[in-house]
Amino acid sequence: MNEQKTLFDTAGTPDIIECQRCGERCRRSGPPGKKARMLRFAKGHGLCANCAVHDWLRNTYPPNIILAQSGPKVLLFSHIQEQFAEIMRTGFADAKPDEIDWQKIVDNWELPFPHKMKPSASNPCSQKEIDEIAAGKRQGLGQRVTPKTDPLDSVTTITSFEQWLQKKGRCQAD
């Protein structure tokens, strides 16, 4: 049974917000950073750190294509998490790497977002394209196109009478 929140539940705690996606209550740590290019603090409503990471991943090319192909479990590898921490550092993220619960991101992967994914300068893909890649209906990043075989590839083309004789195992008369 869902409890209905009242004003008394959050009274005196103006820095507590509820994630618009997963419903988790989280503490807002301060005003959004002016230099932050990713994972900025919310201004009273928004996503928790885990959902914000997933939102960033789904809206950034090529991670969104890679994750559509491989699935979210690759996020549980420590070397992937270390690389993401470096991306956060260079992006001046307000969130800190130790705030991210990667298992929770994987567990909540299928939850819907409160807003649609839109193609942009950092993401040329639509949600429909990502879904088609995940379902195997479309090719994604690094997937090889299997060349179609030509039915005539196995046919030997004879361009001279000499080749015909050699093919038949006969010697050509001098």
Residue frames as qw, qx, qy, qz and C-alpha x, y, z in Angstrom:
[[0.000, 0.890, 0.457, 0.000, 0.00, 0.00, 0.00],
 [0.414, 0.417, -0.022, 0.809, 1.42, 3.40, -0.97],
 [0.282, -0.621, -0.448, 0.578, 1.56, 6.00, 1.76],
 [0.227, 0.855, 0.265, 0.385, 0.34, 9.43, 0.85],
 [0.488, 0.001, -0.251, 0.836, 2.87, 12.10, 1.69],
 [0.153, -0.911, -0.383, 0.005, 1.74, 15.10, 3.67],
 [0.174, 0.866, -0.193, 0.427, 3.34, 18.46, 4.31],
 [0.616, -0.706, 0.310, -0.159, 4.40, 17.13, 7.71],
 [0.963, 0.034, 0.131, 0.233, 6.50, 14.38, 6.11],
 [0.648, 0.368, 0.026, 0.666, 8.91, 16.93, 4.66],
 [0.203, -0.952, -0.087, -0.214, 8.38, 19.85, 7.05],
 [0.465, -0.814, 0.325, 0.123, 11.68, 21.32, 8.17],
 [0.650, -0.201, 0.596, 0.427, 13.60, 19.42, 5.49],
 [0.468, 0.777, -0.004, -0.420, 13.64, 21.70, 2.43],
 [0.104, 0.624, -0.710, -0.311, 16.66, 19.85, 1.05],
 [0.445, 0.042, 0.895, -0.017, 14.76, 16.55, 0.65],
 [0.529, 0.349, -0.294, -0.715, 13.35, 15.85, -2.79],
 [0.770, 0.094, 0.616, -0.136, 11.67, 12.81, -4.26],
 [0.188, -0.223, 0.735, 0.612, 13.04, 11.35, -7.48],
 [0.583, 0.348, -0.029, -0.733, 10.55, 11.84, -10.32],
 [0.587, 0.295, -0.683, -0.318, 11.45, 8.43, -11.75],
 [0.522, -0.012, -0.839, 0.151, 12.05, 5.91, -8.95],
 [0.541, -0.707, -0.288, -0.353, 10.44, 7.78, -6.05],
 [0.716, -0.191, -0.390, 0.547, 13.53, 7.56, -3.84],
 [0.223, -0.971, -0.084, -0.018, 13.89, 10.39, -1.37],
 [0.743, 0.127, -0.092, 0.650, 17.24, 12.11, -1.59],
 [0.316, -0.792, -0.143, 0.503, 18.96, 15.07, -0.03],
 [0.474, 0.808, 0.059, 0.344, 19.83, 18.06, -2.17],
 [0.734, -0.272, -0.158, 0.602, 23.37, 19.06, -1.25],
 [0.219, -0.528, 0.017, 0.820, 23.45, 22.62, -2.48],
 [0.465, 0.725, 0.024, -0.508, 22.82, 24.94, -5.40],
 [0.877, 0.404, 0.191, 0.174, 23.59, 23.65, -8.88],
 [0.558, -0.423, 0.282, 0.656, 27.24, 24.14, -9.84],
 [0.343, 0.814, -0.065, -0.465, 27.88, 26.82, -12.44],
 [0.090, 0.571, -0.739, -0.346, 30.61, 24.74, -14.10],
 [0.544, 0.026, 0.830, -0.124, 28.70, 21.45, -13.99],
 [0.381, 0.304, -0.542, -0.684, 28.10, 20.11, -17.49],
 [0.612, -0.114, -0.739, -0.257, 26.51, 16.90, -16.24],
 [0.580, -0.395, -0.682, 0.204, 24.68, 15.56, -13.18],
 [0.010, -0.412, 0.190, -0.891, 23.77, 18.96, -11.73],
 [0.022, 0.233, 0.771, -0.592, 21.98, 19.28, -8.39],
 [0.050, -0.611, -0.709, -0.348, 18.20, 19.56, -8.71],
 [0.026, -0.239, 0.139, -0.961, 16.45, 22.82, -7.91],
 [0.498, -0.038, 0.401, -0.768, 13.58, 21.36, -5.88],
 [0.886, 0.200, 0.327, -0.263, 12.55, 18.52, -8.16],
 [0.375, 0.651, -0.618, -0.231, 14.40, 16.16, -10.45],
 [0.915, 0.081, -0.392, -0.046, 16.10, 12.79, -10.43],
 [0.736, -0.614, 0.259, 0.119, 18.17, 11.02, -7.80],
 [0.108, -0.694, 0.627, 0.337, 21.86, 10.47, -8.62],
 [0.483, -0.018, 0.860, 0.164, 21.22, 6.94, -9.91],
 [0.499, 0.672, 0.546, -0.034, 18.40, 7.95, -12.25],
 [0.152, 0.922, -0.163, -0.316, 20.35, 11.03, -13.36],
 [0.286, -0.468, 0.759, 0.352, 23.29, 8.79, -14.33],
 [0.492, 0.298, 0.806, 0.139, 20.96, 6.51, -16.31],
 [0.357, 0.864, 0.291, -0.204, 19.35, 9.55, -17.96],
 [0.022, -0.808, 0.443, 0.389, 22.80, 10.88, -18.93],
 [0.383, -0.213, 0.852, 0.287, 23.79, 7.48, -20.35],
 [0.477, 0.499, 0.722, 0.044, 20.60, 7.10, -22.39],
 [0.286, 0.931, 0.178, -0.144, 20.93, 10.62, -23.82],
 [0.117, -0.800, 0.496, 0.317, 24.64, 10.46, -24.71],
 [0.907, 0.420, -0.041, 0.000, 26.00, 8.87, -27.86],
 [0.610, 0.119, -0.709, -0.334, 27.71, 6.35, -28.09],
 [0.135, -0.144, 0.861, -0.469, 27.10, 5.01, -24.53],
 [0.665, 0.181, 0.309, -0.655, 23.38, 4.73, -25.31],
 [0.756, 0.385, -0.419, -0.322, 24.06, 2.54, -28.36],
 [0.296, 0.355, -0.856, 0.234, 26.60, 0.39, -26.50],
 [0.306, -0.039, 0.736, -0.602, 24.18, -0.16, -23.61],
 [0.753, 0.263, 0.023, -0.603, 21.32, -0.92, -26.02],
 [0.683, 0.385, -0.605, -0.137, 23.48, -3.66, -27.56],
 [0.375, 0.246, -0.818, 0.359, 25.06, -5.08, -24.41],
 [0.592, -0.614, -0.506, -0.127, 22.46, -4.38, -21.73],
 [0.231, -0.877, 0.161, -0.389, 22.95, -2.54, -18.44],
 [0.899, -0.420, 0.007, 0.121, 24.87, -5.29, -16.61],
 [0.697, 0.370, -0.127, 0.600, 28.15, -4.05, -18.12],
 [0.122, -0.808, 0.120, -0.564, 27.79, -1.08, -15.74],
 [0.814, -0.572, 0.053, -0.082, 28.62, -3.42, -12.85],
 [0.841, 0.175, -0.119, 0.498, 32.22, -3.86, -14.05],
 [0.456, -0.727, -0.094, 0.504, 34.64, -1.80, -11.96],
 [0.420, -0.103, 0.358, 0.827, 36.64, -0.57, -14.98],
 [0.037, 0.622, 0.553, 0.553, 33.44, 0.87, -16.50],
 [0.387, -0.851, -0.344, 0.092, 32.61, 2.61, -13.20],
 [0.535, -0.478, 0.103, 0.689, 36.15, 4.03, -13.02],
 [0.294, 0.230, 0.471, 0.799, 35.85, 5.40, -16.55],
 [0.146, -0.775, -0.507, -0.347, 32.52, 6.98, -15.70],
 [0.493, -0.746, -0.195, 0.404, 34.05, 8.58, -12.57],
 [0.441, -0.203, 0.276, 0.830, 36.66, 10.17, -14.84],
 [0.072, 0.523, 0.553, 0.645, 33.94, 11.45, -17.17],
 [0.350, -0.836, -0.424, 0.015, 32.20, 12.95, -14.11],
 [0.522, -0.548, -0.004, 0.654, 35.43, 14.65, -13.05],
 [0.304, 0.010, 0.407, 0.861, 36.05, 16.19, -16.46],
 [0.110, -0.593, -0.584, -0.544, 32.38, 17.20, -16.71],
 [0.018, -0.236, 0.398, -0.886, 32.55, 19.00, -13.32],
 [0.504, -0.433, -0.680, -0.310, 29.57, 16.93, -12.13],
 [0.403, -0.571, 0.268, -0.663, 27.85, 18.04, -8.94],
 [0.949, -0.247, -0.005, -0.193, 27.29, 14.39, -8.03],
 [0.179, -0.658, 0.731, -0.020, 30.16, 12.33, -6.64],
 [0.539, 0.232, -0.773, -0.240, 31.09, 8.83, -7.89],
 [0.110, 0.009, -0.915, 0.387, 30.52, 7.28, -4.45],
 [0.469, 0.178, 0.336, -0.797, 26.87, 8.47, -4.54],
 [0.636, 0.261, -0.467, -0.556, 26.13, 6.15, -7.46],
 [0.634, -0.116, 0.730, -0.227, 24.61, 2.75, -6.71],
 [0.249, 0.338, -0.711, -0.565, 25.32, 0.88, -9.95],
 [0.021, 0.178, 0.984, -0.023, 23.29, -2.16, -8.90],
 [0.247, 0.577, 0.534, -0.567, 20.26, 0.07, -8.33],
 [0.289, 0.529, -0.337, -0.723, 20.72, 1.57, -11.80],
 [0.179, 0.120, -0.918, -0.334, 20.69, -1.92, -13.32],
 [0.070, 0.339, 0.891, -0.294, 17.70, -2.99, -11.16],
 [0.247, 0.674, 0.375, -0.586, 15.69, 0.13, -12.16],
 [0.224, -0.174, 0.596, 0.751, 16.75, 0.03, -15.82],
 [0.036, 0.401, 0.796, 0.453, 13.24, -0.52, -17.20],
 [0.029, -0.687, -0.510, 0.516, 11.51, 2.22, -15.19],
 [0.363, 0.737, 0.369, 0.434, 10.11, 4.97, -17.42],
 [0.334, -0.098, -0.133, 0.928, 11.52, 8.50, -17.35],
 [0.137, 0.705, 0.489, -0.494, 9.30, 11.54, -16.80],
 [0.288, 0.770, -0.180, -0.540, 10.54, 13.05, -20.08],
 [0.896, 0.416, 0.152, 0.042, 11.20, 11.72, -23.57],
 [0.584, -0.349, 0.403, 0.612, 14.66, 11.22, -25.01],
 [0.475, 0.853, 0.103, -0.192, 15.25, 13.67, -27.85],
 [0.780, 0.274, 0.102, 0.553, 17.97, 13.65, -30.49],
 [0.168, -0.965, 0.048, 0.195, 20.51, 16.42, -29.88],
 [0.348, 0.812, -0.467, 0.044, 24.05, 17.47, -30.74],
 [0.188, -0.505, 0.818, -0.202, 25.41, 14.94, -28.24],
 [0.461, 0.093, 0.869, -0.153, 22.91, 12.24, -29.23],
 [0.301, 0.209, -0.504, -0.782, 21.78, 11.69, -32.81],
 [0.216, -0.157, -0.955, -0.131, 19.56, 8.74, -31.80],
 [0.558, -0.338, -0.066, -0.755, 15.88, 8.67, -30.95],
 [0.552, -0.238, 0.681, -0.417, 14.32, 6.38, -28.34],
 [0.891, 0.320, 0.094, -0.307, 12.77, 4.36, -31.17],
 [0.605, 0.604, -0.515, 0.066, 16.23, 3.71, -32.70],
 [0.126, -0.480, 0.773, -0.396, 17.66, 2.68, -29.31],
 [0.748, -0.013, 0.489, -0.448, 14.72, 0.30, -28.76],
 [0.859, 0.457, -0.132, -0.191, 15.21, -1.22, -32.22],
 [0.351, 0.603, -0.686, 0.206, 18.93, -1.77, -31.56],
 [0.380, -0.326, 0.732, -0.462, 18.16, -3.40, -28.20],
 [0.827, 0.177, 0.371, -0.383, 15.60, -5.68, -29.89],
 [0.515, -0.183, 0.722, 0.424, 18.09, -6.61, -32.64],
 [0.530, 0.696, 0.483, -0.028, 15.95, -5.05, -35.38],
 [0.328, 0.931, -0.107, 0.122, 18.59, -2.47, -36.28],
 [0.787, 0.142, -0.262, 0.540, 22.36, -2.38, -36.30],
 [0.381, -0.918, -0.031, 0.109, 24.18, -0.46, -33.63],
 [0.019, 0.887, -0.462, -0.026, 27.67, 0.82, -33.12],
 [0.155, -0.542, 0.825, 0.045, 30.36, -1.62, -34.22],
 [0.761, 0.158, 0.604, -0.177, 27.98, -4.28, -35.46],
 [0.155, -0.292, 0.714, 0.617, 29.30, -5.74, -38.70],
 [0.720, 0.406, -0.009, -0.563, 27.18, -5.92, -41.75],
 [0.641, -0.076, 0.738, 0.196, 27.42, -9.44, -43.10],
 [0.224, 0.420, -0.466, -0.746, 28.03, -8.99, -46.80],
 [0.843, 0.291, 0.252, -0.375, 25.51, -10.66, -49.03],
 [0.481, -0.241, 0.746, 0.394, 27.06, -13.48, -50.99],
 [0.476, 0.475, -0.351, -0.652, 26.83, -13.35, -54.73],
 [0.901, 0.074, 0.385, -0.185, 25.36, -16.60, -56.09],
 [0.762, 0.624, -0.157, 0.071, 27.84, -16.40, -58.97],
 [0.211, -0.801, 0.554, -0.087, 30.85, -16.38, -56.62],
 [0.686, -0.245, 0.686, 0.001, 31.06, -20.19, -56.76],
 [0.791, 0.557, 0.253, 0.007, 30.74, -20.28, -60.54],
 [0.521, -0.352, 0.416, 0.657, 33.97, -20.40, -62.49],
 [0.474, 0.811, 0.046, -0.340, 34.03, -18.05, -65.39],
 [0.725, -0.007, 0.478, 0.496, 35.91, -19.35, -68.37],
 [0.167, 0.845, -0.054, -0.506, 37.35, -16.63, -70.49],
 [0.280, 0.608, -0.631, -0.392, 39.29, -18.70, -73.03],
 [0.903, 0.156, -0.331, -0.224, 39.38, -22.06, -74.73],
 [0.444, 0.381, -0.708, 0.396, 42.63, -22.84, -72.86],
 [0.321, -0.263, 0.580, -0.701, 40.92, -22.39, -69.50],
 [0.852, 0.029, 0.008, -0.523, 38.14, -24.71, -70.62],
 [0.789, 0.292, -0.539, 0.042, 40.62, -27.39, -71.57],
 [0.175, 0.346, -0.718, 0.579, 42.44, -27.06, -68.23],
 [0.567, -0.173, 0.368, -0.716, 39.15, -27.27, -66.39],
 [0.921, 0.131, -0.125, -0.344, 38.26, -30.45, -68.22],
 [0.712, -0.463, 0.514, 0.118, 41.69, -31.89, -67.46],
 [0.823, 0.456, 0.238, 0.239, 42.75, -31.99, -71.05],
 [0.467, -0.427, 0.252, 0.732, 45.99, -30.72, -72.36],
 [0.411, 0.814, 0.015, -0.411, 46.03, -28.08, -74.96],
 [0.836, 0.256, 0.312, 0.371, 47.47, -29.19, -78.27],
 [0.267, -0.634, 0.227, 0.689, 50.41, -27.20, -79.47]]
